[in-house]
Amino acid sequence: MSDPKPSEPSRQPRRSGPYNTSLERGLSILAIFDQGHRSLSLAELTAMSGLDKSAVQRFTQTLLDLGYLKKDPATRRYSLSPRLLRLGSSFLRGNPLIERATPYMLGCNRETSETINLGVLDDDEVILVARVPGREVLSPNVGLGSSFPWYASVLGQAIVAFYPQQERQRMVSGVRFVRHASRTILSADKLVERLDSIRQTGIVLATNEIYEGDISVAAPIFDYDGKVVAAVSIVVLRSSWSEEKAERLLPVVRQLAQTISSNPRFPRS
């Protein structure tokens, strides 16, 4: 196994007003586990964080004492604690968008028997904040809290397409293109072309862009003021659907997004 590489955060913190760098570094330890690592040794955490060993020891011990990390006494490896779920569940319970969207997503799932996802943009990543699994699931590792580069996800594309032009250009120029599947968009020109198409039609269909073997359709969700705040998608398997058949889902996902957007309880931003 190769030596662990220092982590490369996907975003730079916005340092406005008083800022605690110690807290930032402590949280960066937790963020390392978001890179697909189930357990890590102290040496691996030190190498991947870029911090000195004594600092990592202090942060890991503090996180252990607070209950956000746990340590295997035999292997001396660290892993995340279930206590972190409390933070996530608090967000899910208190989020009005999720509360509004969930009944409509459940209805769409009953109608199509396919997976329905709700995503929001967090800097350069799309995070799934609600999900209703279908009868066939492409990747069992995808669930609430899963994140994807926005440019490789129809959810992210549907959101960014309706950003103001300057912000849209900034997002595109900041992309580091990496292939995730056989049809992942790998150039700024192709990405701009896709965003322009979404902006014109209000919907998007993509095949094999984030996972090999899936077809996804998506549409943006707006607030009262016309600001894009999220996107919803329907995901099907190529083993059961052709692209031509999946086109039938475009008006379905459009209607789903419009229904969520026009909900009278939708607050102004």
C-alpha positions in Angstrom: 0.0 0.0 0.0 1.4 3.4 -0.9 2.1 6.1 1.7 -0.9 8.3 2.4 -0.9 11.6 0.8 -1.7 14.9 2.4 -5.3 15.8 2.1 -6.3 18.5 -0.4 -9.4 20.2 0.9 -11.9 20.9 -1.9 -12.7 24.4 -0.5 -10.9 27.2 1.2 -12.6 28.4 4.4 -14.2 31.8 4.3 -12.4 33.8 7.0 -14.7 36.6 7.8 -14.5 38.2 11.2 -13.1 36.3 14.2 -11.6 33.0 13.1 -10.3 30.1 15.2 -7.6 28.2 13.3 -7.3 25.5 16.1 -11.0 24.6 15.6 -10.4 24.5 11.8 -7.5 22.1 12.2 -9.5 19.9 14.6 -12.4 19.7 12.2 -9.9 18.9 9.4 -9.2 15.6 11.2 -12.8 14.6 10.9 -12.9 15.7 7.3 -10.2 13.2 6.4 -12.5 10.3 7.0 -14.8 11.8 4.3 -12.3 10.8 1.7 -13.3 7.1 1.8 -11.2 6.0 4.8 -13.0 3.8 7.4 -10.2 3.8 9.9 -6.8 5.5 10.1 -3.7 5.3 12.3 -2.2 8.3 14.0 0.7 8.2 11.5 -1.8 8.2 8.6 -3.8 11.0 10.1 -0.6 13.0 10.5 0.5 12.4 6.9 -2.9 13.2 5.4 -3.6 16.3 7.5 -0.2 17.9 6.9 -0.1 18.8 10.7 2.6 17.9 13.1 2.3 14.7 15.1 1.8 16.5 18.5 -1.1 18.6 17.1 -2.8 15.5 15.6 -2.4 13.7 19.0 -4.1 16.6 20.8 -6.9 16.9 18.3 -7.6 13.1 18.1 -7.6 12.9 21.9 -10.0 15.8 22.2 -12.3 14.2 19.6 -12.1 10.9 21.4 -13.0 12.6 24.7 -15.9 14.4 23.1 -17.1 11.1 21.5 -16.7 12.1 17.9 -13.9 9.5 17.3 -13.4 6.0 18.6 -10.2 4.0 18.8 -9.7 0.3 18.4 -7.7 -0.8 21.4 -6.1 -3.7 19.4 -5.2 -1.9 16.2 -5.0 1.6 17.7 -6.7 2.9 14.6 -9.3 5.7 14.7 -12.7 5.8 13.1 -15.8 8.0 13.3 -18.2 7.6 16.1 -22.0 7.3 15.7 -22.3 10.5 17.7 -21.6 12.5 14.5 -25.0 11.3 13.3 -26.6 13.5 15.9 -25.3 16.6 14.1 -26.5 15.3 10.8 -29.9 14.3 12.1 -30.4 17.8 13.6 -29.8 19.3 10.1 -32.3 16.9 8.5 -35.0 17.5 11.1 -34.6 21.2 11.0 -34.4 21.8 7.2 -37.6 23.1 5.7 -36.6 22.2 2.1 -36.2 18.5 3.1 -39.5 18.6 5.0 -41.3 20.0 2.0 -39.7 17.9 -0.7 -39.9 14.5 1.0 -43.6 13.8 0.5 -43.4 14.6 -3.2 -40.2 12.5 -3.6 -42.0 9.6 -1.9 -44.9 10.1 -4.3 -42.6 10.1 -7.3 -40.9 7.0 -6.1 -44.3 5.2 -5.8 -45.1 6.3 -9.3 -41.8 5.3 -10.9 -40.3 2.7 -8.5 -36.9 4.4 -9.1 -34.4 6.3 -6.9 -35.2 10.0 -6.2 -32.4 12.3 -4.9 -32.5 15.8 -3.6 -29.2 17.7 -3.6 -27.8 21.0 -2.6 -24.5 22.7 -3.5 -21.8 23.1 -0.9 -19.0 25.1 -2.6 -17.9 22.7 -5.4 -19.7 19.6 -4.3 -23.3 18.4 -4.4 -24.5 16.8 -1.2 -27.5 14.4 -1.0 -29.8 15.8 1.7 -32.8 13.5 0.9 -33.0 10.2 -0.9 -35.7 7.6 -1.6 -34.1 4.4 -3.0 -35.7 2.6 -5.9 -36.1 -1.1 -6.4 -32.7 -1.2 -8.1 -29.7 0.6 -6.6 -26.6 1.1 -8.6 -24.2 1.9 -5.7 -25.2 0.7 -2.2 -22.6 3.1 -0.8 -24.5 6.2 -1.9 -26.8 7.6 0.9 -27.6 10.7 2.8 -24.6 12.9 3.0 -22.9 11.4 0.0 -21.1 14.1 -2.0 -20.0 14.4 -5.6 -18.2 17.0 -7.7 -20.8 19.3 -9.1 -19.6 19.1 -12.7 -20.0 15.3 -12.8 -23.5 15.3 -11.3 -26.7 16.2 -13.0 -27.8 17.7 -9.6 -24.9 20.0 -9.6 -25.2 20.9 -13.2 -28.9 21.7 -12.8 -28.1 24.1 -9.9 -25.1 25.9 -11.4 -26.8 26.3 -14.8 -29.1 28.8 -13.1 -26.5 30.8 -11.2 -25.8 34.3 -12.3 -23.4 34.4 -15.2 -20.4 35.6 -13.3 -20.8 33.0 -10.6 -21.4 30.3 -13.2 -18.2 31.2 -14.9 -16.3 31.2 -11.6 -17.6 27.7 -10.9 -16.6 26.4 -14.3 -13.1 27.9 -14.2 -12.5 26.3 -10.8 -13.2 22.8 -11.9 -10.4 20.2 -11.8 -11.7 17.7 -14.3 -11.4 14.0 -13.2 -12.9 11.1 -15.0 -15.5 9.2 -12.8 -17.1 7.2 -15.5 -16.9 6.7 -19.3 -18.9 9.8 -20.2 -17.7 12.3 -17.5 -17.5 15.8 -18.9 -13.8 16.6 -19.0 -13.5 20.0 -20.6 -14.7 23.5 -19.7 -16.2 24.0 -23.2 -18.3 20.8 -23.0 -19.4 21.8 -19.5 -20.5 25.3 -20.6 -22.4 23.7 -23.4 -24.2 21.4 -21.0 -25.0 24.3 -18.7 -26.4 26.4 -21.5 -28.6 23.5 -22.6 -30.0 23.1 -19.1 -30.6 26.8 -18.8 -32.7 26.7 -22.0 -34.7 23.5 -21.3 -34.8 23.4 -17.5 -33.9 19.7 -17.4 -30.9 17.4 -18.0 -30.4 13.8 -18.9 -26.9 12.2 -18.5 -25.6 8.6 -18.9 -22.4 7.2 -17.3 -21.1 10.5 -16.0 -20.7 9.9 -12.3 -21.3 6.1 -12.2 -20.9 3.5 -14.9 -24.3 2.0 -15.6 -26.7 4.8 -14.6 -28.9 7.2 -16.3 -29.9 10.3 -14.4 -32.4 13.1 -15.1 -32.6 16.2 -13.0 -34.3 19.6 -12.7 -33.6 22.7 -10.5 -35.6 23.9 -7.6 -36.2 27.6 -7.0 -37.4 29.7 -4.1 -40.1 32.5 -4.3 -37.6 35.0 -5.6 -36.5 32.7 -8.5 -33.2 31.8 -6.9 -32.0 28.3 -7.5 -31.6 26.5 -4.1 -31.4 22.8 -4.9 -32.1 20.1 -7.6 -33.9 16.8 -7.7 -33.1 13.8 -9.8 -34.4 10.4 -10.8 -31.8 7.7 -11.3 -32.3 4.5 -13.3 -30.1 1.6 -14.4 -29.0 1.2 -18.0 -29.6 -2.5 -17.6 -33.3 -1.8 -17.3 -33.6 1.5 -19.2 -32.4 2.9 -22.5 -31.7 6.6 -22.9 -34.8 6.8 -25.2 -37.0 5.3 -22.5 -35.4 7.5 -19.8 -36.5 10.6 -21.7 -40.0 9.8 -20.5 -38.8 10.7 -17.0 -37.9 14.3 -18.1 -41.4 15.7 -17.7 -41.7 13.7 -14.5 -38.7 15.2 -12.9 -39.6 18.7 -14.2 -43.0 18.4 -12.6 -41.5 17.2 -9.4 -39.1 20.1 -9.2 -41.8 22.6 -10.1 -44.1 21.2 -7.4 -41.5 21.5 -4.7 -40.6 25.0 -5.9 -44.2 26.2 -6.0 -45.1 24.8 -2.5 -46.8 27.7 -0.7 -44.6 27.0 2.4 -41.4 27.6 0.4 -39.7 30.5 2.3 -38.1 33.5 0.7 -34.3 33.4 0.8 
